[in-house]
Amino acid sequence: MGVGADVFAEKLTAAAAAGTAPDLAMSSPIWVRPLVESKVYRSIDELAKKEHGWLDAYYTAALDTFRVKGRLYGVWHYANPQVIFFNKALLAQSGVPEPPADWTLQQWVDYAKRIVRPGDPATAVWGLLAPTSFNYVFNAVRAYGGSIFDDDEDPKKFTGNQPKALEGLQFLADLLLTHHVAPTPAESQGQGNLMFAGRVGYSEEIAVSIGDYRKQMKQPWDVAEVPRGPAGRASFFGANGTAFTVPNTRDTAPAWDFLKFLGGSPGQKEYLAEFGAVPTLKAVAEADFIRQSPPPTNYRALTAAMAYTKPLPKLISLDLQKTIDGAFQAIFTGQKSAKAAMDEIEEPVNRALKGQ
């Protein structure tokens, strides 16, 4: 269906309610719990148990992200851990070393300050692009040891106004508003992709961006692991995958065979050739993925990220995400302090978590 993500989820839910759902459906990690709760996705646990050793072949984070309350509902074709893409030429021109193996968030800021050349928005050079879209915010919060909820697997209480969570949010806001090493939305509006234009040093992005960088990045580039925060490194599990939606009235065998193909070695190698993202099968990642021709050179930064990549909080509805993201963006645009924005949504988020 040629529709947006929200409309796709709505149409899929309606089809399931009418008993006309397809056998399989694509999924994003943020859809897993809402569509399980809506009885759109069906568990594959019983089918998987019959495949000896099948689940052992996958990265733990890949399985955990498709689970709700312990039950598995699908398979990811590839994983999208985050790394830092960097412009090697721009770093060299600015006298900045390439990222060291165990660099920190503070080093990232210090290096970015040495790259910035402010001025006319059409020609300004920036240290980095601030990772402030919804999913990326969790990386900074977790790197500071914070959490937006009491339990990411089954959130019951909002904790986004606690000190460590606020530190992570403030770090992101400071990139834009205090250090000004990243362009604000107004400063980047109409500028196109600033990384591909050679006007940004670093950008934190998902693994699948490799495909676009290979096609569009004219200057030499590579990737590095995300910087370490006070509580360590953090990466959210982004992915594209297939969920089991077969209605009870249908034979599940054909769909199960196709799901195993899509999420198995043959299917994952097809996706690897197209996108360059990390396979969720450990054997394919440690063999085919890291043996790709450069760029990038540092493929192991991506496989290493799978060790600290975790599922996003499993929210019961997509509307709850919109409420929280509205508060995030108020912080990053300077409209509200981190504490004020998080305090403001505490009550409505807690009500939503309780189903009120």
Secondary structure in CASP SS format (residue, H / E / C, confidence):
PFRMAT SS
TARGET T0000
AUTHOR 0000-0000-0000
METHOD secondary structure of the structure
MODEL  1
M C 1.00
G C 1.00
V C 1.00
G C 1.00
A H 1.00
D H 1.00
V H 1.00
F H 1.00
A H 1.00
E H 1.00
K H 1.00
L H 1.00
T H 1.00
A H 1.00
A H 1.00
A H 1.00
A H 1.00
A C 1.00
G C 1.00
T C 1.00
A C 1.00
P C 1.00
D C 1.00
L E 1.00
A E 1.00
M E 1.00
S E 1.00
S C 1.00
P H 1.00
I H 1.00
W H 1.00
V H 1.00
R H 1.00
P H 1.00
L H 1.00
V H 1.00
E H 1.00
S C 1.00
K C 1.00
V C 1.00
Y C 1.00
R C 1.00
S C 1.00
I C 1.00
D H 1.00
E H 1.00
L H 1.00
A H 1.00
K H 1.00
K C 1.00
E C 1.00
H C 1.00
G C 1.00
W C 1.00
L H 1.00
D H 1.00
A H 1.00
Y E 1.00
Y C 1.00
T H 1.00
A H 1.00
A H 1.00
L H 1.00
D H 1.00
T H 1.00
F C 1.00
R E 1.00
V E 1.00
K C 1.00
G C 1.00
R E 1.00
L E 1.00
Y C 1.00
G E 1.00
V E 1.00
W E 1.00
H E 1.00
Y E 1.00
A E 1.00
N E 1.00
P C 1.00
Q E 1.00
V E 1.00
I E 1.00
F E 1.00
F E 1.00
N E 1.00
K H 1.00
A H 1.00
L H 1.00
L H 1.00
A H 1.00
Q H 1.00
S C 1.00
G C 1.00
V C 1.00
P C 1.00
E C 1.00
P C 1.00
P C 1.00
A C 1.00
D C 1.00
W C 1.00
T E 1.00
L H 1.00
Q H 1.00
Q H 1.00
W H 1.00
V H 1.00
D H 1.00
Y H 1.00
A H 1.00
K H 1.00
R H 1.00
I H 1.00
V C 1.00
R E 1.00
P C 1.00
G C 1.00
D C 1.00
P C 1.00
A C 1.00
T C 1.00
A C 1.00
V E 1.00
W E 1.00
G E 1.00
L E 1.00
L E 1.00
A C 1.00
P C 1.00
T C 1.00
S C 1.00
F H 1.00
N H 1.00
Y H 1.00
V H 1.00
F H 1.00
N H 1.00
A H 1.00
V H 1.00
R H 1.00
A H 1.00
Y C 1.00
G C 1.00
G C 1.00
S C 1.00
I C 1.00
F E 1.00
D C 1.00
D C 1.00
D C 1.00
E C 1.00
D C 1.00
P C 1.00
K C 1.00
K C 1.00
F E 1.00
T C 1.00
G C 1.00
N C 1.00
Q C 1.00
P H 1.00
K H 1.00
A H 1.00
L H 1.00
E H 1.00
G H 1.00
L H 1.00
Q H 1.00
F H 1.00
L H 1.00
A H 1.00
D H 1.00
L H 1.00
L H 1.00
L H 1.00
T C 1.00
H C 1.00
H C 1.00
V C 1.00
A C 1.00
P C 1.00
T C 1.00
P H 1.00
A H 1.00
E H 1.00
S H 1.00
Q C 1.00
G C 1.00
Q C 1.00
G C 1.00
N C 1.00
L C 1.00
M C 1.00
F C 1.00
A C 1.00
G C 1.00
R C 1.00
V E 1.00
G E 1.00
Y E 1.00
S E 1.00
E E 1.00
E E 1.00
I E 1.00
A H 1.00
V H 1.00
S H 1.00
I H 1.00
G H 1.00
D H 1.00
Y H 1.00
R H 1.00
K H 1.00
Q H 1.00
M C 1.00
K C 1.00
Q C 1.00
P C 1.00
W E 1.00
D E 1.00
V E 1.00
A E 1.00
E C 1.00
V C 1.00
P C 1.00
R E 1.00
G E 1.00
P C 1.00
A C 1.00
G E 1.00
R C 1.00
A C 1.00
S E 1.00
F E 1.00
F C 1.00
G E 1.00
A E 1.00
N E 1.00
G E 1.00
T E 1.00
A E 1.00
F E 1.00
T C 1.00
V C 1.00
P C 1.00
N C 1.00
T C 1.00
R C 1.00
D C 1.00
T C 1.00
A H 1.00
P H 1.00
A H 1.00
W H 1.00
D H 1.00
F H 1.00
L H 1.00
K H 1.00
F H 1.00
L H 1.00
G H 1.00
G C 1.00
S H 1.00
P H 1.00
G H 1.00
Q H 1.00
K H 1.00
E H 1.00
Y H 1.00
L H 1.00
A H 1.00
E H 1.00
F H 1.00
G C 1.00
A C 1.00
V E 1.00
P E 1.00
T C 1.00
L E 1.00
K H 1.00
A H 1.00
V H 1.00
A H 1.00
E H 1.00
A H 1.00
D H 1.00
F H 1.00
I C 1.00
R C 1.00
Q C 1.00
S C 1.00
P C 1.00
P C 1.00
P C 1.00
T C 1.00
N C 1.00
Y C 1.00
R H 1.00
A H 1.00
L H 1.00
T H 1.00
A H 1.00
A H 1.00
M C 1.00
A C 1.00
Y C 1.00
T E 1.00
K E 1.00
P C 1.00
L C 1.00
P C 1.00
K C 1.00
L C 1.00
I C 1.00
S C 1.00
L H 1.00
D H 1.00
L H 1.00
Q H 1.00
K H 1.00
T H 1.00
I H 1.00
D H 1.00
G H 1.00
A H 1.00
F H 1.00
Q H 1.00
A H 1.00
I H 1.00
F H 1.00
T C 1.00
G C 1.00
Q C 1.00
K C 1.00
S C 1.00
A H 1.00
K H 1.00
A H 1.00
A H 1.00
M H 1.00
D H 1.00
E H 1.00
I H 1.00
E H 1.00
E H 1.00
P H 1.00
V H 1.00
N H 1.00
R H 1.00
A H 1.00
L H 1.00
K C 1.00
G C 1.00
Q C 1.00
END
